[in-house]
Amino acid sequence: MSVHEQFAEDLALHALNVLEGDARASLEKHLETCSACRQELEQLRGDTALLALSATGPKPPQRSRQRLLDAIAKEPRGLTAKPARGFNWWAAFGWAAAVGMLVVVIQLRRENSTLRDGMSQLGALLSNQTIELENAKRIAETITAPDAMRVELVSAKTPPLPRGKAFYLRNRNSLVFVASNLAPLAPDKIYELWLFPKSGGPPIAAGLFKPDLNGSATVVNPPLPAGVEAKAFAVTLEPESGPHDVPRGTAVMQSGA
């Protein structure tokens, strides 16, 4: 029997952490000078870990299972075989309990990861709802504020008359425009709202929009320069492809000066 064969069964027991006493001391002394046995011990420990997790994780390679079983099979068996040196069933039970705890920890980490993902999604949902609530509050304040500028736009043509109402708060840079009775658009056309400054400067683009099937449309808080005092509002019919920097199309409705 070679030296490596002599320690084969002890390596298997040591991989399970159940080898004790003189047998363990003798094996550890041998491992100090034998790289082959050290490598075999590390392989057995790796195989043991894979087998312990095979019930809850991916199936370990068949060669890992077989190599460990072959090593354990070298232990003496039957009534005539001598007892395994230093084998401690309480230690084996402790090892099994440790493996069980490892499986539980892995499962808990997976559940915690799922919980964190759920909390992240909930946080994003609450953030979106907060933004929507702020926008709704801003719209309500613009429409109901006592100092809001309220103007009504009327059609520049004969009936049916499109109508529009603009609610503008200069100090809050907030504008809400509601229109009705708008004619359906041609595929290449779009409506555009304009703000005419009281200072007499060029009209300011205040939003592009298309009506629904009932001819209704809304423009809410378009980007506008801060603090502009409005003299009038108007809606024109423009090419959808633009440009939309100044009115170029047909006037649809406008407010009084």
Phi and psi in degrees as a GROMACS rama.xvg file:
@    title "Ramachandran Plot"
@    xaxis  label "Phi"
@    yaxis  label "Psi"
@TYPE xy
-74.866  168.92  SER-2
-63.6156  -39.6297  VAL-3
-65.6277  -42.1023  HIS-4
-64.1101  -33.0102  GLU-5
-63.1109  -34.2547  GLN-6
-99.7818  7.28207  PHE-7
-60.2463  -49.2521  ALA-8
-69.0116  -33.7394  GLU-9
-66.3825  -34.157  ASP-10
-63.3868  -41.3723  LEU-11
-63.749  -43.0114  ALA-12
-69.2759  -36.3642  LEU-13
-67.6862  -32.9879  HIS-14
-64.2808  -30.6774  ALA-15
-85.2205  -3.42241  LEU-16
64.659  35.2643  ASN-17
-120.897  3.30554  VAL-18
-83.6978  130.284  LEU-19
-135.318  175.923  GLU-20
67.7045  -148.847  GLY-21
-62.3769  -35.3439  ASP-22
-61.4143  -41.592  ALA-23
-67.2274  -42.047  ARG-24
-63.42  -41.7073  ALA-25
-64.811  -41.4523  SER-26
-66.8136  -44.2083  LEU-27
-62.798  -34.8373  GLU-28
-66.2032  -40.8103  LYS-29
-65.3915  -37.3654  HIS-30
-65.0065  -25.869  LEU-31
-63.2303  -27.0781  GLU-32
-115.946  -2.49685  THR-33
-120.272  102.65  CYS-34
-70.2394  -30.8277  SER-35
-63.6149  -44.2051  ALA-36
-69.7327  -35.186  CYS-37
-62.9701  -41.9274  ARG-38
-65.0635  -40.3872  GLN-39
-64.406  -38.2496  GLU-40
-63.251  -42.774  LEU-41
-64.8131  -37.8833  GLU-42
-65.4972  -41.4498  GLN-43
-64.1625  -39.4217  LEU-44
-65.6536  -40.3666  ARG-45
-64.0329  -41.7607  GLY-46
-63.5196  -37.9051  ASP-47
-63.0593  -41.4485  THR-48
-65.3713  -41.0843  ALA-49
-64.1268  -41.1485  LEU-50
-66.2413  -35.7964  LEU-51
-65.9362  -32.5867  ALA-52
-95.0007  -0.203469  LEU-53
-65.7378  -19.8358  SER-54
-76.0532  -26.2468  ALA-55
-118.317  -15.6653  THR-56
-118.459  -165.098  GLY-57
-62.1061  149.032  PRO-58
-68.7622  127.15  LYS-59
-70.0753  159.556  PRO-60
-58.4266  143.366  PRO-61
-61.5408  -32.127  GLN-62
-66.0369  -30.7605  ARG-63
-66.2142  -46.2713  SER-64
-61.4479  -44.4502  ARG-65
-68.0908  -37.8214  GLN-66
-64.3134  -39.1317  ARG-67
-68.8674  -43.0745  LEU-68
-64.4438  -37.5498  LEU-69
-63.6489  -38.3389  ASP-70
-66.9941  -41.4451  ALA-71
-70.071  -30.4987  ILE-72
-66.5972  -17.8085  ALA-73
-75.3416  -8.79631  LYS-74
-68.3929  145.96  GLU-75
-61.0931  139.548  PRO-76
-129.449  166.874  ARG-77
85.3199  174.603  GLY-78
-71.2889  -26.5289  LEU-79
-87.9093  -12.1357  THR-80
-77.451  148.26  ALA-81
-76.4575  148.794  LYS-82
-61.6313  148.294  PRO-83
-61.2296  134.579  ALA-84
-69.1429  128.023  ARG-85
68.0935  14.5766  GLY-86
-73.0035  131.752  PHE-87
-125.749  109.667  ASN-88
-67.0329  -29.2809  TRP-89
-66.5051  -37.9455  TRP-90
-65.5741  -40.4203  ALA-91
-61.6582  -40.2914  ALA-92
-63.3286  -40.1157  PHE-93
-64.2294  -39.2871  GLY-94
-62.5578  -43.8107  TRP-95
-62.2288  -39.1959  ALA-96
-64.6403  -38.0689  ALA-97
-64.5914  -41.0695  ALA-98
-61.8203  -42.6698  VAL-99
-59.5583  -41.6793  GLY-100
-64.669  -37.1181  MET-101
-62.7463  -42.1081  LEU-102
-61.6763  -42.5469  VAL-103
-62.9375  -42.5138  VAL-104
-62.0365  -43.0657  VAL-105
-61.3437  -43.3377  ILE-106
-63.4292  -41.2776  GLN-107
-63.933  -38.1617  LEU-108
-64.4681  -38.3374  ARG-109
-64.6035  -42.7074  ARG-110
-66.1895  -37.7555  GLU-111
-64.8897  -37.8559  ASN-112
-63.9064  -42.2313  SER-113
-63.2961  -40.4752  THR-114
-64.5753  -40.9629  LEU-115
-63.2314  -39.6337  ARG-116
-62.8377  -42.1831  ASP-117
-63.213  -40.7903  GLY-118
-65.7183  -37.5583  MET-119
-63.8068  -42.8804  SER-120
-64.9519  -39.7656  GLN-121
-64.5157  -40.3261  LEU-122
-62.3252  -41.2385  GLY-123
-64.5237  -39.7134  ALA-124
-63.835  -44.6108  LEU-125
-63.9  -37.3773  LEU-126
-63.2168  -43.2728  SER-127
-64.7855  -40.2935  ASN-128
-65.5962  -35.9264  GLN-129
-64.4837  -41.8992  THR-130
-63.6118  -44.4306  ILE-131
-63.5197  -38.0826  GLU-132
-65.5679  -41.2372  LEU-133
-63.3425  -40.5693  GLU-134
-64.4917  -42.7893  ASN-135
-63.2719  -39.4799  ALA-136
-64.2572  -40.2187  LYS-137
-65.6998  -39.8359  ARG-138
-62.9005  -46.2655  ILE-139
-62.0528  -40.659  ALA-140
-65.4994  -37.5828  GLU-141
-66.1143  -40.676  THR-142
-74.1436  -36.5423  ILE-143
-99.6058  -9.13679  THR-144
-62.4721  133.968  ALA-145
-60.1867  -32.8842  PRO-146
-93.3207  11.6605  ASP-147
-70.9118  139.406  ALA-148
-80.0448  123.564  MET-149
-117.381  119.848  ARG-150
-131.002  149.257  VAL-151
-116.356  129.446  GLU-152
-98.6327  136.189  LEU-153
-119.665  160.118  VAL-154
-67.0962  144.591  SER-155
-90.0277  2.36457  ALA-156
-127.119  -174.173  LYS-157
-78.3167  165.343  THR-158
-59.0918  159.243  PRO-159
-68.7538  137.454  PRO-160
-92.2594  120.567  LEU-161
-70.3094  144.199  PRO-162
-130.878  152.55  ARG-163
-150.087  149.508  GLY-164
-129.208  133.416  LYS-165
-116.106  133.922  ALA-166
-117.532  116.443  PHE-167
-129.223  125.386  TYR-168
-113.368  102.633  LEU-169
-63.7725  -42.3189  ARG-170
-68.7573  -18.4961  ASN-171
-110.299  1.69399  ARG-172
54.9516  43.6283  ASN-173
-122.723  133.55  SER-174
-137.954  130.5  LEU-175
-125.88  125.568  VAL-176
-124.025  131.069  PHE-177
-125.106  128.771  VAL-178
-125.693  154.722  ALA-179
-144.778  165.088  SER-180
60.8702  27.6671  ASN-181
-76.7875  141.614  LEU-182
-73.8988  148.245  ALA-183
-58.8537  149.451  PRO-184
-92.2517  146.116  LEU-185
-70.1022  157.767  ALA-186
-56.1122  -28.3234  PRO-187
-104.079  15.5174  ASP-188
-118.067  159.353  LYS-189
-154.21  149.892  ILE-190
-85.9598  147.702  TYR-191
-136.016  134.126  GLU-192
-94.3037  140.769  LEU-193
-128.12  143.015  TRP-194
-110.49  125.834  LEU-195
-99.2024  115.818  PHE-196
-66.9731  145.758  PRO-197
-68.7162  -22.4476  LYS-198
-70.2471  -12.4072  SER-199
92.806  6.24588  GLY-200
-72.6226  -178.986  GLY-201
-66.4835  152.984  PRO-202
-61.6693  149.306  PRO-203
-108.686  127.153  ILE-204
-62.3584  127.514  ALA-205
-122.166  19.1087  ALA-206
129.286  138.69  GLY-207
-96.8406  145.69  LEU-208
-157.484  158.217  PHE-209
-126.631  141.36  LYS-210
-78.705  159.572  PRO-211
-82.7453  -171.511  ASP-212
-64.2583  -21.568  LEU-213
-92.1444  2.20493  ASN-214
82.3738  16.2153  GLY-215
-103.189  150.383  SER-216
-156.292  158.06  ALA-217
-140.818  139.761  THR-218
-120.902  125.109  VAL-219
-124.216  120.518  VAL-220
48.0398  59.9768  ASN-221
-68.7413  159.936  PRO-222
-68.7881  121.67  PRO-223
-133.728  153.176  LEU-224
-62.5252  146.436  PRO-225
-73.2892  138.253  ALA-226
72.3458  18.5321  GLY-227
-76.3633  126.505  VAL-228
-85.1831  125.137  GLU-229
-90.6662  138.753  ALA-230
-98.5304  -38.3634  LYS-231
-160.913  167.575  ALA-232
-130.296  154.952  PHE-233
-151.512  158.574  ALA-234
-124.945  133.42  VAL-235
-125.189  160.867  THR-236
-100.662  117.14  LEU-237
-121.143  159.367  GLU-238
-63.482  133.752  PRO-239
-64.5376  -28.8958  GLU-240
-76.1832  -8.30299  SER-241
83.472  -169.567  GLY-242
-72.2105  164.092  PRO-243
-125.189  33.1169  HIS-244
-86.7564  -29.6031  ASP-245
-139.484  154.577  VAL-246
-64.0167  127.933  PRO-247
-126.367  -17.7059  ARG-248
-94.324  -157.797  GLY-249
-86.2123  137.016  THR-250
-71.3906  132.867  ALA-251
-104.993  -46.6989  VAL-252
-159.332  160.127  MET-253
-155.27  158.527  GLN-254
-91.5885  163.657  SER-255
-71.6774  158.755  GLY-256
